[in-house]
Structures are given as C-alpha cells and as structure tokens.
Amino acid sequence: MIAQNPFELFRQECQTVLTDVITKTLPEITLPPISLKKTPNLDYGQLATSLCFELAKKLNQKPPALAEHLVASIDKSKFNLIDKVVSAGGGYINFHVNFTKFSALTLQSIKELNNQYGSVKTDTPQKIIVEHTSVNPLHSIHIGQARNPMLGDALARILQYRGHQVSRHYYIDDVGRQSSVVAYGYLKLGRPKPTEKPDLFVGKIYTVTSCIVEINRLKQARDKANALHNADDLVKANKELDEWISIAAELKEKYPVLFEMLVTKINADENPEEEINRLNRAYEDGQQAAKELIREVSDLCLDGFRATMNRVSVTYDSWDWESDFVWTPQVSEVMAKLKTTPFIFNEKGVLQFNADQVTQVLDLKDKLGLSPNNEIPPLTLVRADGTTLYTTRDIAYTIWKFQHADKVINVIGMEQSLAQLQLKLALYAMNYGREAENLIHFAYNLVTLPGYKMSSRRGRYITFDEVLDEAVKRAYEEVSKRSPMLSEEEKHSIADFVGLGAVRYALVDVDPGKPVIFTWERVLNFETNSAPYVQYTHARASSILRKATIEPQTTSFELLSERLEKELVLVLAGFPDMFIEATEYLKPNLIADYTNSLADKFNTFYNAYPVLKADSQYLIEARLALVKAIQTVLKNALNLIGVVAPEKM
C-alpha cells in the first residue's frame, strides 16, 4: 500500500474512529466538526482533539469524564495505523500512531512515488497567471529587485506541482518618461551596439542621461525663480541642483567617456526635457520612429535580463509589452467604461477615479479587510497632457490576463499596495467582481544590505549578477577548503550550484512580509539554515547510499524504534501537509523552512546512530530505507524552490 499523503490516512482513520464512537455512544448528539491537531511532542501521540470540551457543554458533563468514556468505548478492532487512543489531561483525546505500520507506509510510499511524493494534486485545478519580476528595462536587475523573481518562480513551481495550469508572465513597462529618457540618451549616442552585457550598458546610458537632463531642468528652474524674484523656489532649485551636480561628479569619474559624449550631445538641445516629453507622447501615440527606437533599447536590456534569469533557472511563458495595450483599443476601452461609472471626476483637467467611493457604494471595506476609517486616495487616470498613468494601463492588462486565466497573482513589492488596491477597486467599479476577487497581490518586503545604501540615480547599486558571481566565488573557496581532493572541474561545478542555490534560498526562506537582511555569513552558512547546509545534507545522504553494498529491501520497519527515527518518519510523512499549506496560503518560505528542519533532524540522527555499521543486517536495511526517503524528500523540496540537490559536495 502506498499513499501520496501518509499522515492524511492516519488523520482520516482517527476521524472515523471518533465519529463511530460518538455516533454509537451519544446518538442524541448532532456530530460537530471534528478538529484534530498535531501534538508538539512525540510522547503525547501524534494527533489530539479538544472535541470533548464542546460536547461536555451540550451534555452538562465534565470534559475529562467524557473523554475517558469515549476512549473506553472505542472499537479497537478497526485500528490499522492507530496504535492506541488515550484520554489526556483536562479532556483531550490523543491518538498514537502504530510506528511499524506507519513507517512502512511512509517509506514505501516515498520509494514508489519518488519525485512525485508530496505533490498532492488539487481537486479544483485552475488556470493561474503568475506575473513576476517585471523590472523596468532601464538598467540591470539589482539585488533589491531580485527577491521578486525568486519568490515568483517558487510560487509558480509549487502551484504547478499542486496540479494547476500555471503561466509565468513578465510585464514590460516600456511606456512612460523613464523609457523615453534612456531612449533619448541612446539616440544621442547614435544607437550604439553594446560593448558589455546589454542591461549593464543600457543602465549606464540611463543613469548618465537622467543626471544631465535633470541638471539642465533645474538650471532653467533656478533662472526662472531668479527672474521672478521667487526666493523659496530659488532655494529649492539650488538645493536640488547641488545634489545633482554632486551625482554628476560621481558619474563623470565612473564613466568619463560616456559622460562627456552625452553632455556634449544633450546640451546641444535647447530643451532636452521637452524632447523627452515629445518622444514619450509619440511612443504612446504609436508613431513608428518612436516605436522602433524605444523597443530597440528595451529589447537590449531585456536580453540582459534573460541571461541573468537563465543563470538561476527562471523562465517565462509570456513577455507582455505595456505599449501593446496602449496602441490597441484596450486602454481606451477601459477609460470609456470607467467614464460610464459614477466614480470618475475631473479635477483641473486631470481625470481621477474615486476609489474610496467604490468601497462605500459596493460595501467592500469589510470584505477587503479595510478599516471603516481608512480613506483610500483617488487614482489619477490621465494627465493633463492626455497621457495615461501606469495603473490605468495596468487595469487593461489585468482584464486581458483574466481572459486567459481563472486567477492572477501579481508578485509586486509592498510599496505598491495602494496601487494594487486601487486596481482591484477599478475592477469592482467596472462589474468585474469575479476577477477582482481572484486578483491576488503577493506583496513582499525589501532586501537590505547592512552598511550599503543603494541609489539608482547615482548608479550606485549592486546588480543581481554581481551577487551571483560573488556567491559562486565564495562557494568555490569554501568547497576547496572542505574538499581539496576534488578536481578543479568538480570544484567549479559544485561552486556554481551551491552559490546560485544559496542566493535563491536566502531570498525565499524569509516570510515575504519581512525584510531580507542579506549577509554572506547567513547566505553561505554551511552549518545551518541555508541552501549549502541543506545541499550538503542531501549529499551526505547520497554518500551513505553510494557506500552501501545493498539496495534496501527491508520489511523490518519495527526496528526503527529510536525516538529520532520516529521523529524523522513523522517529518517525512508531514511533507505533503506542508506542501499543501505552502501552496494554498502562497507561502514558499515554508518549503525552505521544512528543508532546514529535515536537514537538522537527519544530521542529529547521523551523528547519533550508525547506518552502514548498525547492529544487524536488518537494521542496516531499515536505516538505509530511511536515509533513501530523506534523500528523496530533500530533493523534492529543494526542487520546489529551484535549488539543486547535489549527489556530491
């Protein structure tokens, strides 16, 4: 007999036994829902229920006496995975598993199901779009942005293993001033071919162009304030100008040739800001020259992104251009539909969406978990010059996504929570209630590097590629120290998957709502709570199995009688439950937590008990079966978060 979820079989048996005894001994009682919770300690059994507290109130009895009565009346002939049932303190009923049978069920199930063990399929599969990464094509992905693709890819993986049809989407934000700034600088340079990784190349152009254009704008603002004798505006302009001149000095030192070329070209224009605005409007209007220019420079940056994501095994099923929704009628259709609602108003020529009014008219605040006093600011839909804003375009994109999916998950930072809420409310206002309810903002917190302050406008940030390179370099040093006998080829191969896995794990294993404090001491810790630690544990299990002269065929599971062995069987049996929870509640960090806990317990077992030198051949086989199951489950769990499970380290 095998089971995709061994612990669930035990839980069902406990529920059946309870249902039978209550029906038999208390026929006058309407059976309430039976809740069974895992116990914190092996000595208390594996499942417990507080059902007697509720029943005792109805029967006017004391919970302990009722618990003892029910336990005494249980039909033990129906036990299979249950070893015994006891009445515990205060009225609890505790269920103890039959470890011989349960170990056999769990370990044989893992052996037979192999890489499918744990991936319990849902009864209600859906088409799900996970939109993640979506970094603007302006400069290299930096470490602060890298948490997004790591979480997004892990979400897509676990949802797919759950049986959903998952599509990974990248939304290319190519409409707006920033894209026009980098395209303007790129054009001034004569649309050059990259001489380095293309996203790095584009990022330098964007940073330097932004700086020069901003200095030009501020000088004009200063001159205007001076002419009008406006002291406040003059002070403000001078303060900002001083900061940007400081930034310019930094950038000129870093990129002297590029800086001088762009300064010369840009300063030849009478009004660079107006040139950028003209390009921005032309692109949104779909004029051919603007389309070719901005798409060209965006594609260069995206080529760099693809190379970076390929390093960490992140792929996308669809690259969705924001501009495609502007050039087709989709955004204008959204605007037309919103204008038919009572939630649109015009303020000084700027079209606004009254998001808070939607919550009041449709009574949504309680449903959305908002405080009644929480007043949601209005959303600006269209600027005075007629160009649309990001969230306006995002409404059209969201409606399009729901034409292809039942559920949409947007992996976007916490700082976008208001925009995501306004987007959801726009859907409600347009009678897309089902879509609004199936739109999920998967919010996550920042990545911080102690002692380092990133600044995009100063070009001062650590790229994701640099972090990956450093991780691989440090991993190589650690592997060389721990395994000097390996060939250089083996060391470099191991360092690659250890370094990349370490970064992936570090960006996933913290609860999404908490910030990631990125330190090398934590990321590449071979001793605890890191990918290298779990990978090393998997390699240790693999080494034991390689050294074994036999393939474990044991039926002597009763020999796994040590407390640690029982605890390991329970952890292995609990993998499917954990996987279901991680998927249903969208918590990929639970997968990482699980791998660390299993690794901890296995390493404690490894240091306490011999496997290949156990007291008898039967015990050797039983422990080998346990080690094989641990190896399989560690590999399955690591795969869910995109981390390689190595045979050797």
Salt bridges, closest charged atoms under 4 A:
GLU8 OE1 - ARG11 NH2 2.73
ASP20 OD2 - LYS78 NZ 3.14
ASP43 OD1 - ARG563 NH1 2.97
GLU131 OE1 - LYS401 NZ 2.89
ASP153 OD2 - ARG157 NE 2.66
ASP153 OD1 - ARG168 NE 3.86
ASP153 OD2 - ARG504 NH2 2.69
ASP174 OD2 - ARG295 NE 3.70
GLU196 OE1 - LYS204 NZ 2.99
ASP199 OD1 - LYS197 NZ 2.98
GLU214 OE2 - ARG217 NH2 2.54
ASP223 OD1 - ARG222 NE 3.49
GLU240 OE1 - ARG217 NH2 3.98
GLU243 OE2 - ARG457 NH2 2.42
GLU250 OE2 - ARG458 NH1 2.58
GLU250 OE2 - ARG460 NH2 2.85
GLU260 OE2 - LYS252 NZ 3.16
ASP269 OD2 - LYS188 NZ 2.81
GLU273 OE1 - ARG177 NH2 3.00
GLU274 OE2 - ARG281 NH2 2.91
GLU275 OE2 - ARG278 NH1 2.82
GLU296 OE1 - ARG191 NH2 2.80
ASP303 OD1 - ARG306 NH1 3.05
ASP320 OD2 - HIS169 ND1 2.65
GLU322 OE2 - ARG393 NE 2.35
ASP324 OD1 - ARG295 NH2 2.94
ASP356 OD1 - LYS365 NZ 3.09
GLU435 OE2 - ARG434 NH2 3.16
GLU437 OE2 - LYS367 NZ 2.42
ASP465 OD2 - LYS197 NZ 2.81
ASP465 OD1 - ARG311 NH1 3.70
ASP469 OD1 - ARG311 NH1 2.92
GLU470 OE2 - ARG474 NE 2.79
GLU477 OE2 - LYS473 NZ 3.39
GLU478 OE1 - LYS481 NZ 3.53
GLU478 OE2 - ARG482 NE 2.78
GLU488 OE2 - LYS491 NZ 3.50
GLU488 OE1 - HIS492 NE2 3.68
ASP509 OD1 - ARG522 NH1 3.32
ASP511 OD2 - LYS587 NZ 3.35
GLU527 OE2 - ARG482 NH2 2.74
GLU565 OE2 - ARG623 NE 2.59
GLU567 OE2 - ARG563 NE 3.37
GLU567 OE1 - LYS601 NZ 3.16
ASP577 OD2 - ARG11 NH2 2.78
ASP577 OD2 - LYS38 NZ 3.32
GLU584 OE2 - ARG162 NE 2.91
